Amino acid sequence: MSTVNINGATLGNNLQALLTAQDIQPGDDPSYEVCKAIYSYHPLGGKLADYPIAMAQSQQRKISVPKGPEERLVEAFEEEWKRIGADKHIFNLARLSRIYGVASVALLAEDVEFDQPVDFTKLADAEIAFNVFDPLNTAGSLVLNQNPSALDFQKVTNIAVQGRQYHRSRTVTLLNEDPIYIEYTTSAFGYVGRSVYQRAFFQLKSYINTLITDDLIAIKSGVLIAKLHQQSSVVDQLMANVAGQKRTLLKEAAVGNVLSIATEESIESLDLKNLDGAYGMARKHIIENIASASSTPSKILLSETFAEGFGEGTEDAKHVAQFINRLREWMEPAYSYFDKIVRYRAWNEEFYQAIQNEFPEQYGKMPYNQAFYEWSNSFTTIWPSLIEEPESEKIRVADVQLRAVIAMVEVMLPQMDPDNKAILLQWACDNFNSLKNLFGTPLEMDFEALKEYTPPEQAMAGEETKEPHPPKPFADSEPLRELSSAIARLPARKR
């Protein structure tokens, strides 16, 4: 391993050997080993790779399964999600992809060969594990086809680890950025994505120089300058001893001690004030250049807090939120894959038997496969916004949504036949139950009985049956006006 000599001191560790070397120039391509060293030792290496993913996963997704007993289904799904450690596997997959440019995760099952397709119907009882591979593990299999006329042109197909092929149904691969035609990525051993450190390689080297400068400033900031008066032009041994004794006393002096010096003499600290402007500006610019080169908001690397109100800080927060939203979209293939695995394991036949016993009227005679596919087709997930709105604003939005649902029912219901009335009311009920900021208890209705319900006929003699008059619009009713007024009167701190 090469070493770097600075001020006569030999520095032989990985980080200094790689990032203080003089031959690193702008545009140099970091290798696999360099990316590993940056992540492991550089102060910003882990922050660039890990911190954005941690921010993206800092909130739990909101899961909805409206076509079923939602609370029971979501509870079983989340329990199995935590049991297999899906968040951790996705984090490791995204982290390695950002470090090297590409990474893969594979599903392994006991007594099943890697090249066999996944039988999802048997996952509930299988002993499974997940392995996350970096480019060195999959070297040679993720080069990607560079033939523009091929169906798999620059597309990931299968992966191989130590010569053993994995069936494509068992793996998910994430590329950090899209591949560029005939652009070989050294850190990923293929024509794939690129490391988050690639464009910022030279700036990361420059940042190490700021650490060395910080260390020198910390060492020199404790130096005291003693301006001692010289008694004569000839410094004899006696005067030298006196001056040495003064320096010793100054060095050993502490809180509570008193030193006596001549009026012509003075004691000062080393003047480093001129470093603050140029050095502080250079260090900040280096960090901002690293953030710009890695497409990461500088606020994340600088660890600055966001200003409150509608000023500049709000726009910075929105910029970071947009960056995290794009990162969540990038990780979506991994989440979709784990969602499918967890659904098959959580909503298995044994779980369905419990649902049948709990809801015999709805699921007593329904086959398991039919119920499972109904639940899966209605399964949705939504990431909450990083910029959270005040509680009062959420209530106002829910109030507007409730008014829209009621208006739709009022307009359409009198003109519909019983079957379509039941469909409309079921839609209204689903939307009503989604307004959890207004109502904590879900509304449950028997829609099959509603289809067969006939309003009682008017029993007045000689009078024909008439359609009931449409009710007064609830959107203009007194209860809803009182609810809106109560919301408007909420104190500011509760909003």
C-alpha positions as semicolon CSV with decimal commas, in nm:
position;residue;x (nm);y (nm);z (nm)
1;M;0,000;0,000;0,000
2;S;0,127;0,348;-0,086
3;T;0,201;0,602;0,184
4;V;0,186;0,980;0,188
5;N;0,446;1,198;0,358
6;I;0,320;1,518;0,520
7;N;0,564;1,731;0,720
8;G;0,792;1,436;0,770
9;A;0,515;1,209;0,909
10;T;0,436;0,892;0,716
11;L;0,062;0,837;0,681
12;G;-0,021;0,487;0,571
13;N;-0,389;0,434;0,645
14;N;-0,645;0,372;0,371
15;L;-0,819;0,708;0,369
16;Q;-0,511;0,928;0,365
17;A;-0,333;0,706;0,113
18;L;-0,630;0,734;-0,125
19;L;-0,752;1,088;-0,076
20;T;-0,438;1,291;-0,004
21;A;-0,246;1,147;-0,296
22;Q;-0,133;1,418;-0,537
23;D;-0,222;1,224;-0,852
24;I;-0,601;1,239;-0,791
25;Q;-0,743;1,488;-1,042
26;P;-1,095;1,608;-1,130
27;G;-1,269;1,347;-1,345
28;D;-1,086;1,045;-1,200
29;D;-1,302;0,733;-1,164
30;P;-1,308;0,576;-0,814
31;S;-1,259;0,200;-0,809
32;Y;-1,443;-0,056;-0,599
33;E;-1,173;-0,040;-0,329
34;V;-1,173;0,340;-0,329
35;C;-1,553;0,353;-0,284
36;K;-1,528;0,105;0,001
37;A;-1,257;0,316;0,170
38;I;-1,459;0,637;0,127
39;Y;-1,768;0,481;0,281
40;S;-1,575;0,318;0,566
41;Y;-1,342;0,605;0,662
42;H;-1,440;0,936;0,505
43;P;-1,644;1,161;0,741
44;L;-1,895;1,233;0,463
45;G;-1,887;0,886;0,305
46;G;-2,153;0,732;0,525
47;K;-2,363;1,047;0,524
48;L;-2,377;1,060;0,144
49;A;-2,477;0,694;0,114
50;D;-2,689;0,630;0,425
51;Y;-2,847;0,950;0,547
52;P;-3,085;1,014;0,251
53;I;-3,210;0,655;0,271
54;A;-3,258;0,687;0,647
55;M;-3,460;1,005;0,588
56;A;-3,673;0,827;0,328
57;Q;-3,743;0,541;0,569
58;S;-3,794;0,765;0,872
59;Q;-4,171;0,743;0,821
60;Q;-4,386;0,434;0,785
61;R;-4,594;0,391;0,472
62;K;-4,971;0,417;0,507
63;I;-5,117;0,082;0,399
64;S;-5,474;0,050;0,280
65;V;-5,676;-0,262;0,190
66;P;-6,033;-0,134;0,144
67;K;-6,170;-0,457;-0,008
68;G;-6,143;-0,655;0,314
69;P;-6,118;-0,639;0,693
70;E;-5,860;-0,364;0,666
71;E;-5,747;-0,344;1,027
72;R;-5,679;-0,719;1,053
73;L;-5,506;-0,734;0,714
74;V;-5,280;-0,436;0,781
75;E;-5,189;-0,568;1,126
76;A;-5,089;-0,909;0,987
77;F;-4,894;-0,747;0,700
78;E;-4,696;-0,513;0,926
79;E;-4,616;-0,791;1,171
80;E;-4,471;-1,011;0,896
81;W;-4,289;-0,713;0,741
82;K;-4,105;-0,655;1,068
83;R;-4,046;-1,025;1,126
84;I;-3,847;-1,073;0,804
85;G;-3,668;-0,737;0,847
86;A;-3,778;-0,599;0,511
87;D;-3,684;-0,238;0,592
88;K;-3,330;-0,342;0,683
89;H;-3,281;-0,544;0,362
90;I;-3,411;-0,258;0,146
91;F;-3,183;-0,015;0,332
92;N;-2,877;-0,235;0,268
93;L;-2,975;-0,277;-0,097
94;A;-3,010;0,099;-0,154
95;R;-2,696;0,174;0,047
96;L;-2,474;-0,059;-0,157
97;S;-2,626;0,071;-0,479
98;R;-2,536;0,429;-0,385
99;I;-2,185;0,328;-0,276
100;Y;-2,089;0,126;-0,585
101;G;-2,352;0,202;-0,849
102;V;-2,544;-0,127;-0,843
103;A;-2,661;-0,386;-0,589
104;S;-2,900;-0,682;-0,575
105;V;-3,110;-0,865;-0,317
106;A;-3,207;-1,232;-0,355
107;L;-3,470;-1,452;-0,195
108;L;-3,339;-1,789;-0,077
109;A;-3,555;-2,078;0,040
110;E;-3,446;-2,394;0,217
111;D;-3,417;-2,704;-0,009
112;V;-3,491;-2,497;-0,323
113;E;-3,229;-2,434;-0,593
114;F;-3,137;-2,076;-0,676
115;D;-3,221;-2,116;-1,045
116;Q;-3,579;-2,229;-0,978
117;P;-3,866;-1,977;-0,995
118;V;-4,028;-1,868;-0,672
119;D;-4,350;-2,052;-0,582
120;F;-4,521;-1,776;-0,391
121;T;-4,808;-2,002;-0,283
122;K;-4,562;-2,207;-0,075
123;L;-4,381;-1,915;0,087
124;A;-4,599;-1,917;0,398
125;D;-4,450;-2,242;0,528
126;A;-4,101;-2,206;0,378
127;E;-3,783;-2,119;0,565
128;I;-3,656;-1,816;0,376
129;A;-3,368;-1,569;0,392
130;F;-3,257;-1,260;0,201
131;N;-2,902;-1,190;0,087
132;V;-2,786;-0,851;-0,040
133;F;-2,504;-0,860;-0,297
134;D;-2,259;-0,586;-0,392
135;P;-2,092;-0,566;-0,739
136;L;-1,799;-0,785;-0,635
137;N;-2,041;-1,068;-0,547
138;T;-2,218;-1,042;-0,884
139;A;-1,914;-0,945;-1,095
140;G;-1,948;-1,060;-1,455
141;S;-2,327;-1,104;-1,449
142;L;-2,429;-0,737;-1,437
143;V;-2,219;-0,605;-1,723
144;L;-2,543;-0,539;-1,922
145;N;-2,588;-0,591;-2,294
146;Q;-2,457;-0,301;-2,509
147;N;-2,620;-0,417;-2,834
148;P;-2,876;-0,146;-2,922
149;S;-3,089;-0,395;-3,117
150;A;-3,120;-0,647;-2,834
151;L;-3,433;-0,686;-2,623
152;D;-3,226;-0,669;-2,306
153;F;-3,028;-0,361;-2,415
154;Q;-2,891;-0,206;-2,093
155;K;-3,146;-0,402;-1,890
156;V;-3,082;-0,622;-1,588
157;T;-3,185;-0,983;-1,647
158;N;-3,039;-1,255;-1,425
159;I;-2,760;-1,233;-1,173
160;A;-2,497;-1,493;-1,086
161;V;-2,299;-1,528;-0,764
162;Q;-1,982;-1,738;-0,772
163;G;-2,097;-1,887;-1,102
164;R;-2,442;-1,989;-0,975
165;Q;-2,737;-1,840;-1,161
166;Y;-3,033;-1,695;-0,971
167;H;-3,378;-1,705;-1,127
168;R;-3,498;-1,354;-1,205
169;S;-3,809;-1,403;-0,987
170;R;-3,576;-1,434;-0,687
171;T;-3,386;-1,108;-0,727
172;V;-3,428;-0,732;-0,742
173;T;-3,147;-0,506;-0,866
174;L;-3,116;-0,133;-0,803
175;L;-2,894;0,090;-1,019
176;N;-2,787;0,425;-0,881
177;E;-2,871;0,637;-1,187
178;D;-2,935;0,487;-1,528
179;P;-2,655;0,335;-1,736
180;I;-2,496;0,533;-2,019
181;Y;-2,412;0,362;-2,345
182;I;-2,057;0,218;-2,339
183;E;-1,978;0,398;-2,013
184;Y;-1,800;0,145;-1,794
185;T;-1,833;0,191;-1,418
186;T;-1,515;0,075;-1,248
187;S;-1,666;0,050;-0,901
188;A;-1,953;-0,170;-1,027
189;F;-1,762;-0,388;-1,277
190;G;-2,008;-0,322;-1,558
191;Y;-2,189;-0,081;-1,787
192;V;-2,439;0,004;-1,515
193;G;-2,513;0,295;-1,280
194;R;-2,245;0,491;-1,100
195;S;-2,135;0,551;-0,745
196;V;-2,262;0,855;-0,557
197;Y;-1,894;0,935;-0,496
198;Q;-1,793;0,936;-0,864
199;R;-1,857;1,302;-0,952
200;A;-1,751;1,418;-0,604
201;F;-1,424;1,218;-0,593
202;F;-1,189;1,516;-0,620
203;Q;-1,396;1,726;-0,378
204;L;-1,391;1,443;-0,125
205;K;-1,012;1,454;-0,144
206;S;-1,018;1,830;-0,085
207;Y;-1,232;1,781;0,222
208;I;-0,955;1,571;0,383
209;N;-0,728;1,876;0,359
210;T;-0,980;2,071;0,569
211;L;-0,958;1,801;0,836
212;I;-0,580;1,834;0,842
213;T;-0,619;2,212;0,867
214;D;-0,865;2,173;1,156
215;D;-0,615;1,954;1,336
216;L;-0,333;2,205;1,289
217;I;-0,553;2,492;1,408
218;A;-0,653;2,294;1,716
219;I;-0,286;2,226;1,793
220;K;-0,163;2,580;1,729
221;S;-0,454;2,755;1,901
222;G;-0,304;2,668;2,240
223;V;0,029;2,836;2,167
224;L;0,113;3,143;2,381
225;I;0,346;3,417;2,259
226;A;0,550;3,578;2,538
227;K;0,704;3,913;2,439
228;L;0,980;3,946;2,702
229;H;1,195;4,255;2,749
230;Q;1,565;4,196;2,678
231;Q;1,784;4,361;2,943
232;S;2,090;4,405;2,725
233;S;2,212;4,341;2,376
234;V;2,431;4,060;2,506
235;V;2,230;3,762;2,636
236;D;2,443;3,589;2,889
237;Q;2,370;3,262;3,064
238;L;2,204;3,430;3,362
239;M;1,956;3,623;3,147
240;A;1,881;3,315;2,944
241;N;1,797;3,127;3,263
242;V;1,567;3,409;3,379
243;A;1,382;3,408;3,048
244;G;1,353;3,029;3,059
245;Q;1,212;3,042;3,411
246;K;0,949;3,295;3,301
247;R;0,843;3,068;3,014
248;T;0,820;2,772;3,252
249;L;0,603;2,965;3,495
250;L;0,381;3,079;3,206
251;K;0,344;2,723;3,080
252;E;0,248;2,588;3,422
253;A;0,018;2,875;3,520
254;A;-0,349;2,780;3,570
255;V;-0,671;2,930;3,703
256;G;-0,605;3,113;4,031
257;N;-0,235;3,175;3,965
258;V;-0,082;3,522;3,937
259;L;0,206;3,605;3,704
260;S;0,414;3,918;3,725
261;I;0,565;4,069;3,410
262;A;0,721;4,402;3,326
263;T;0,514;4,682;3,181
264;E;0,709;4,656;2,855
265;E;0,632;4,283;2,828
266;S;0,311;4,111;2,708
267;I;0,163;3,761;2,671
268;E;-0,066;3,684;2,377
269;S;-0,216;3,384;2,203
270;L;-0,120;3,292;1,849
271;D;-0,316;3,513;1,607
272;L;-0,531;3,283;1,390
273;K;-0,816;3,523;1,319
274;N;-0,718;3,567;0,955
275;L;-0,793;3,199;0,894
276;D;-1,162;3,229;0,973
277;G;-1,275;3,404;0,658
278;A;-1,081;3,226;0,384
279;Y;-1,070;2,884;0,548
280;G;-1,436;2,888;0,660
281;M;-1,552;2,992;0,313
282;A;-1,335;2,728;0,141
283;R;-1,461;2,449;0,369
284;K;-1,825;2,543;0,312
285;H;-1,773;2,563;-0,064
286;I;-1,608;2,220;-0,067
287;I;-1,908;2,066;0,112
288;E;-2,150;2,243;-0,122
289;N;-1,952;2,117;-0,423
290;I;-1,970;1,762;-0,286
291;A;-2,345;1,798;-0,241
292;S;-2,387;1,939;-0,591
293;A;-2,172;1,667;-0,748
294;S;-2,365;1,391;-0,571
295;S;-2,710;1,545;-0,642
296;T;-2,770;1,573;-0,266
297;P;-2,915;1,887;-0,103
298;S;-2,636;2,072;0,076
299;K;-2,857;2,112;0,384
300;I;-2,820;1,739;0,447
301;L;-2,440;1,750;0,444
302;L;-2,410;2,079;0,629
303;S;-2,654;1,958;0,901
304;E;-2,815;2,303;0,909
305;T;-3,159;2,352;1,057
306;F;-3,447;2,480;0,845
307;A;-3,577;2,831;0,908
308;E;-3,936;2,859;1,022
309;G;-4,210;3,046;0,844
310;F;-4,253;3,121;0,474
311;G;-3,899;3,244;0,409
312;E;-3,598;3,077;0,255
313;G;-3,603;2,788;0,501
314;T;-3,943;2,673;0,377
315;E;-3,814;2,648;0,020
316;D;-3,510;2,452;0,141
317;A;-3,739;2,210;0,323
318;K;-3,946;2,162;0,007
319;H;-3,630;2,099;-0,195
320;V;-3,518;1,829;0,051
321;A;-3,868;1,677;0,053
322;Q;-3,867;1,655;-0,329
323;F;-3,526;1,485;-0,318
324;I;-3,652;1,228;-0,065
325;N;-3,967;1,166;-0,271
326;R;-3,753;1,088;-0,578
327;L;-3,544;0,855;-0,364
328;R;-3,859;0,673;-0,249
329;E;-3,967;0,631;-0,611
330;W;-3,622;0,489;-0,691
331;M;-3,660;0,230;-0,412
332;E;-4,015;0,138;-0,518
333;P;-3,917;-0,182;-0,710
334;A;-3,763;-0,323;-0,393
335;Y;-4,068;-0,230;-0,185
336;S;-4,305;-0,383;-0,442
337;Y;-4,109;-0,708;-0,439
338;F;-4,111;-0,734;-0,061
339;D;-4,479;-0,633;-0,052
340;K;-4,567;-0,933;-0,266
341;I;-4,363;-1,175;-0,053
342;V;-4,508;-1,040;0,273
343;R;-4,868;-1,061;0,144
344;Y;-4,830;-1,429;0,061
345;R;-4,672;-1,503;0,398
346;A;-4,901;-1,287;0,612
347;W;-5,235;-1,361;0,444
348;N;-5,190;-1,737;0,427
349;E;-5,461;-2,003;0,447
350;E;-5,430;-2,038;0,823
351;F;-5,484;-1,663;0,860
352;Y;-5,780;-1,685;0,623
353;Q;-5,946;-1,950;0,839
354;A;-5,933;-1,706;1,129
355;I;-6,089;-1,438;0,906
356;Q;-6,367;-1,678;0,805
357;N;-6,444;-1,750;1,169
358;E;-6,446;-1,378;1,247
359;F;-6,652;-1,272;0,942
360;P;-6,862;-1,580;0,850
361;E;-7,129;-1,391;0,655
362;Q;-6,880;-1,229;0,418
363;Y;-6,609;-1,494;0,388
364;G;-6,772;-1,814;0,511
365;K;-6,825;-1,953;0,159
366;M;-6,565;-1,754;-0,033
367;P;-6,260;-1,956;-0,153
368;Y;-5,920;-1,852;-0,017
369;N;-5,775;-1,765;-0,360
370;Q;-6,065;-1,534;-0,442
371;A;-6,034;-1,348;-0,113
372;F;-5,655;-1,324;-0,142
373;Y;-5,665;-1,173;-0,491
374;E;-5,937;-0,928;-0,390
375;W;-5,720;-0,812;-0,101
376;S;-5,405;-0,798;-0,315
377;N;-5,573;-0,603;-0,595
378;S;-5,697;-0,340;-0,348
379;F;-5,363;-0,322;-0,162
380;T;-5,213;0,027;-0,181
381;T;-4,934;0,210;0,000
382;I;-4,871;0,583;0,033
383;W;-4,567;0,759;0,172
384;P;-4,657;1,042;0,412
385;S;-4,519;1,385;0,333
386;L;-4,200;1,490;0,508
387;I;-4,349;1,836;0,552
388;E;-4,630;1,770;0,797
389;E;-4,929;2,002;0,798
390;P;-5,082;2,135;1,122
391;E;-5,366;1,927;1,265
392;S;-5,619;2,202;1,195
393;E;-5,517;2,209;0,827
394;K;-5,564;1,833;0,802
395;I;-5,912;1,869;0,951
396;R;-5,999;2,143;0,702
397;V;-5,889;1,925;0,410
398;A;-6,089;1,630;0,546
399;D;-6,391;1,860;0,585
400;V;-6,372;1,960;0,217
401;Q;-6,340;1,594;0,115
402;L;-6,642;1,500;0,326
403;R;-6,850;1,775;0,164
404;A;-6,754;1,647;-0,183
405;V;-6,855;1,289;-0,096
406;I;-7,191;1,402;0,048
407;A;-7,261;1,623;-0,256
408;M;-7,196;1,330;-0,491
409;V;-7,434;1,105;-0,296
410;E;-7,706;1,372;-0,284
411;V;-7,694;1,431;-0,661
412;M;-7,668;1,068;-0,777
413;L;-7,864;0,865;-0,520
414;P;-8,223;0,965;-0,618
415;Q;-8,160;0,866;-0,981
416;M;-8,016;0,517;-0,924
417;D;-8,154;0,165;-0,907
418;P;-8,098;-0,038;-0,585
419;D;-7,784;-0,215;-0,712
420;N;-7,611;0,106;-0,814
421;K;-7,728;0,276;-0,495
422;A;-7,546;0,009;-0,297
423;I;-7,230;0,061;-0,507
424;L;-7,246;0,439;-0,456
425;L;-7,301;0,406;-0,082
426;Q;-7,015;0,157;-0,057
427;W;-6,788;0,408;-0,233
428;A;-6,907;0,681;0,005
429;C;-6,852;0,453;0,303
430;D;-6,493;0,374;0,193
431;N;-6,415;0,744;0,152
432;F;-6,582;0,821;0,483
433;N;-6,366;0,562;0,660
434;S;-6,053;0,712;0,509
435;L;-6,115;1,042;0,690
436;K;-5,948;0,928;1,010
437;N;-5,875;1,287;1,115
438;L;-6,250;1,342;1,160
439;F;-6,376;1,000;1,265
440;G;-6,185;0,736;1,457
441;T;-6,445;0,458;1,428
442;P;-6,508;0,308;1,080
443;L;-6,860;0,290;0,937
444;E;-6,970;-0,063;0,844
445;M;-7,283;-0,136;0,640
446;D;-7,447;-0,448;0,499
447;F;-7,447;-0,362;0,130
448;E;-7,601;-0,693;0,021
449;A;-7,906;-0,623;0,240
450;L;-7,914;-0,267;0,107
451;K;-7,957;-0,395;-0,249
452;E;-8,273;-0,585;-0,149
453;Y;-8,419;-0,307;0,066
454;T;-8,740;-0,139;-0,056
455;P;-8,864;0,178;0,114
456;P;-9,208;0,136;0,281
457;E;-9,498;0,245;0,064
458;Q;-9,718;0,527;0,176
459;A;-10,031;0,362;0,315
460;M;-10,271;0,648;0,257
461;A;-10,592;0,528;0,088
462;G;-10,624;0,615;-0,277
463;E;-10,276;0,775;-0,291
464;E;-10,019;0,637;-0,533
465;T;-9,672;0,548;-0,417
466;K;-9,444;0,844;-0,469
467;E;-9,074;0,878;-0,469
468;P;-8,961;1,035;-0,141
469;H;-8,854;1,395;-0,168
470;P;-8,476;1,432;-0,171
471;P;-8,350;1,533;0,169
472;K;-8,218;1,877;0,238
473;P;-7,853;1,890;0,127
474;F;-7,639;1,793;0,421
475;A;-7,361;2,018;0,294
476;D;-7,582;2,316;0,395
477;S;-7,724;2,160;0,711
478;E;-7,689;2,301;1,059
479;P;-7,466;2,018;1,200
480;L;-7,206;2,063;0,928
481;R;-7,209;2,442;0,968
482;E;-7,153;2,398;1,341
483;L;-6,861;2,161;1,272
484;S;-6,699;2,412;1,036
485;S;-6,745;2,693;1,287
486;A;-6,587;2,483;1,561
487;I;-6,286;2,415;1,338
488;A;-6,246;2,786;1,262
489;R;-6,250;2,870;1,633
490;L;-5,961;2,638;1,715
491;P;-5,676;2,823;1,890
492;A;-5,363;2,876;1,677
493;R;-5,147;2,651;1,894
494;K;-5,392;2,362;1,849
495;R;-5,397;2,408;1,475
